[in-house]
């Protein structure tokens, strides 16, 4: 009898991680998902290991080599001060990863908690959260960012705070909708009848079913954060020189575009590629997590 129970235990144990493995396989089998995942992984790894990958110091000036075209020595040429553009793009990716990770991560957690509380809590709290979400969403993100940064001064921390404030309503609304759809299902009612607390139900039963759609939104929001930071840095309201940022690289490139087009092209290329990568990944995740849109991946 004990042998039979051991066999049953070993047969059911691997099923805990099967949904994660299955979702990853479906993403990889999709050409769009595989391309997006590859771009995202390369983007993150190149940012994390930039000090070891970059061939030059991104702050090193070399005036005699200014405005150099792409070559084996300088893969993406040099800027008006002779700094290696490829090295500055790699270090600019570190700013983008830090900003996107903190901003999207905080928005994800705060929106998840508030959305589940609104969907599962009392009616008055739900109405209050909807009012707060709608009020925040009525302000355009870039306009609010420019107004606040112009008053407080350029800083990476302020850009993160502004994006979190504007992104939380999106995550919160999705979490609230998913929670409302689950709160009266049979397995939730059964848990209530057994005396399970609201915290336990939200943590064990509702949250795992809400995280999937939020991951899709998170993947879509990462390029938005990077673009907002690049726009503010381009206008001189984000990361201040000489710290390399993709927005500041574009700004510097536009100033010398008559002398050489390479700084502008090199500054805009990572923005385009990163946006495409996260968009492809987000579209594939939508097909994986949404049964109505799931394709044969």
Secondary structure by P-SEA (a helix, b strand, c coil): caaaaaaaaaaaccccaaaaaaaaaaaaacaaaaaaaaaaaaaaaaaaacccccccccccccccccccccccccccccccccccaaaaaaaaaaaaaaaaaaaaaaaaaaaaaaaaaaaaccaaaaaaaaaaaaaaacccaaaaaaaaaaaacccaaaaaaaaaaaaaaaaaaaaaaaaaaccccaaaaaaaaacccaaaaaaccccccaaaaaaaaaaaaaaaaaaaaaaaaaaccccccccccaaaaaaaaaaaccccaaaaaaaaaaaaaaaaaaaaaaaaaaaaacccccccc
